Amino acid sequence: MPHQLPRRVQKEGKVLRVLLGSAVNAAAATEPPPVRAPVTARVTEHRRHHGSKPISMNFQDIPVRTALQLIADFNGFNLVTTDSVQGSLTLRLEQVPWDQALDTILQVRGLDKRINGNILLVAPAAELALQEQKKLESRQAREVLAPLETEFLQVNYARAADVVALLTNENTRLLSERGAIAVDDRTNMLVIRETRENIDNVHRMLALLDIPIKQVVIEARMVTINEGLEEELGINWEYRNDTRGQHNQTDGNFNVNLPLASEGGSIGLQIAKLSGDAILDLELAALERENRAEIIASPRVTTSSQKPAVIQQGVQIPYSTVSDSGTNVEFAEAFLSLNVTPQITPDQRVVLDLVVTQDSVGEFIPQADGSQVPSINAQSVTTQVLVNDGETLVLGGIYQQDMLRRVSKVPVLGDIPVVGHLFKSTSDTNRKRELIIFVTPRIVHDNI
């Protein structure tokens, strides 16, 4: 077999040079040794969108432990590694979030991490999984061997049955397989038999959840007024949608859901907040004395946050029905109702979910048995409004029309049969009045 001379190929521009024999050794002696990237990292303080500071690293054959120590120093961590963390790697990262760079290094070397406070623990993923499996088995063994204790827990504000449902739910379960819990509905008390650790967990849960729910007093005033008196009461409509036209002037606190109005409908939606420090009760009393307003009702109800309160005002209309058992009297309900669900916000304001419903009596519909059943025209409006504590919200747009007949006559002569009409006159007046609902939520700051 012929002797092979050492050879080396070099490219200089467009010239390809082949070195043979001793020329190869001479060229190698004159070339500088390869330069490795310095063990440094360029760090910038600019933040990425996820909040981690980016880091730039450019290394060749750097030990894994050294790369991990750089990242740990960058974040002020104390680094702990096991003896199994060995080897080196080459990497080039430009402006990469430090946590992503760390995960990349760990993935390449089959490692995993655990961060506890300012301590960064790095070990092979299999070792960490085995350690955690042993901890879990040890904990389960302690739970099996731990003695069970019985304790009676008083639930003060929540329903004990609701607490039990939360404790036994598969997603939020705090009881072990050996544990048991029961409810005494009469005293609203829990009877729990569990390990001391799990009983303490239930105590901590109750301390967070078994708290009094804030309450709201809803003051409502239902008033009918003559048209054009809104300004006298300090009302400046911020949202209007009724049969007379539309006007919008919202400030971002109104979320209105309006149904389609039918032709001739008498309910729309007008929302306002009282401007200034108007003394509402005095204003309404003065208008009532002048026969320009009438206070229909002034209900006041107390409800919990996110619990509905219903205020109704109306009539029940009797009608007869015929059945095999005879004639029965039933009632059709025609109500003006206000359904209010308050929600207290963290800044001590109140979100009001309002549903206003107006029922009116329609035509009487003949039935097959000869009876007549009244129809009920139902109209409703739904809205959501954000108001301050104690601020008065005004709902308008509900109109009532009354036909007034006025008879003027000459005494005695106007009552004479046949010719009496010559001494009297009749005039019909169509009076239109608006129903205004004032709603004032007040947060109850003391237990009642």
Residue, then its C-alpha position, 0 to 999 in steps of 0.5 A: m500500500p503506497h505511503q499517503l502524504p499529509r495534505r491540507v486544502q486552503k482557499e484564498g479568494k479564488v485560489l485553491r491551495v493544496l499543501l502536501g507533506s511538511a508544508v502542512n505542519a509548517a502552515a499549522a505552526t504559523e496559524p493562531p489557535p482558535v479563539r473561544a468566545p469569552v465567558t460573558a453575557r451581554v445584558t440589557e434592561h429592556r423588558r419583554h411583553h411577558g415581563s422577563k428581562p432579556i439576556s444575550m449569550n454567545f458561548q462555545d463549549i461552555p460548561v453547563r454549570t457556568a451557563l446556569q451560574l450566569i443566569a442565576d447571578f443575573n437574577g440574584f438566585n442562589l444556584v444549587t446543582t446535583d453531581s449529575v449536572q455535567g457536560s458543556l454546550t455551545l449557544r448563541l442567544e440574542q435578546v432572549p428572555w432569561d427564563q426562556a434561555l434557562d428552559t432552553i439550556l435545561q431542555v438541551r441537557g435533559l435537566d429540570k428546575r425548581i425555584n423556591g424563593n431565591i434558590l434555583l435547584v437544577a437536576p436531571a428531570a428524572e431525579l427531580a420526578l423521582q424525589e417528588q414521587k417519593k415525597l408524595e408517597s411519604r405524605q400519603a403514608r403519613e395521611v393513612l397513618a395519621p389519627l382522625e379527629t372529630e371537630f364541630l365547626q360553626v358556620n356563621y354567614a354562609r349556608a353549611a350545606d353550601v360549604v359541604a358541597l364545596l368541600t366535597n366537590e371533585n375540583t375543590r375537594l379538601l377532604s381525604e378519602r378517610g375523611a367524612i363531613a355532615v351538616d346540622d341544618r338546625t344550628n348551621m354547624l359542620v361535623i367533620r372527622e378528619t386528620r388535623e392537617n385537613i381540619d386546619n385547611v378547612h379552618r383556613m377556608l372558612a376564614l376566607l369564605d364565611i364572611p358577612i355579605k355587604q348589603v344595599v338599601i334600595e330606596a324607590r319612589m314612584v311618581t307621576i308628574n305632568e309633562g315638562l316638570e323634569e327640569e324643576l326636579g333637576i333631571n337631565w336625561e343622559y339617555r333617551n329612547d322613546t316614541r318621541g325621538q331618540h337622544n343619546q348622551t352617555d358617559g360610559n357608565f350605561n349599558v342599555n338593552l332596549p326591546l323593540a318598541s311597538e307602534g303606540g307603545s307607551i314605555g321607552l327608556q330615559i336615564a338620568k342622575l340627579s344634578g346638584d344637591a336637590i332635596l328630592d322629598l321636599e321637591l316632590a311634596a311641593l309638586e304634590r301640593e300643587n296637584r302637578a305630581e302624585i307620589i304613588a309609592s315609596p318602597r324601601v327594601t334591603t338586599s344583599s350584594q348580587k341578590p335581586a330585590v323586586i318592587q311591584q305596584g299594580v292591580q289584580i283584575p277579576y274575571s269569571t271562568v266556567s268549568d265542570s265544577g262551576t263558575n270560578v273567579e280568577f285574577a289577571e295581574a297588571f303590575l308596574s314592577l322594578n327588579v333591582t340587583p345591586q353589586i358593590t364594586p371594590d371602590q364602594r360604588v354600586v352596579l345596578d341591573l334594572v328590569v322595569t316592567q309595565d303591564s296594562v289591561g288590554e282587550f277582553i277576549p271572548q272564550a268558547d264558554g261565553s266568558q271574557v278573559p282580559s289580555i295583558n299588554a306587557q312591556s319591559v326594559t333592561t339596563q345596567v347602570l353604575v352609580n355612586d353610593g347614595e346617588t339617585l338614579v332616575l328612570g323615565g319614559i313610562y307615559q300614562q294618558d287620561m281622558l278627562r271629561r268636564v261638564s259645565k252647566v247652569p244650576v237647576l236649568g242644566d238638569i231639566p229633561v230634554v232642554g237641559h243640554l241647552f244650559k250646559s257644555t261638555s269638554d274633553t281633555n286628553r292629559k298625558r302624565e309621565l311615571i318617574i321612578f327614582v332609585t337610590p342605592r345606599i351601602v349598609h356599612d354596619n351590620i343590621 
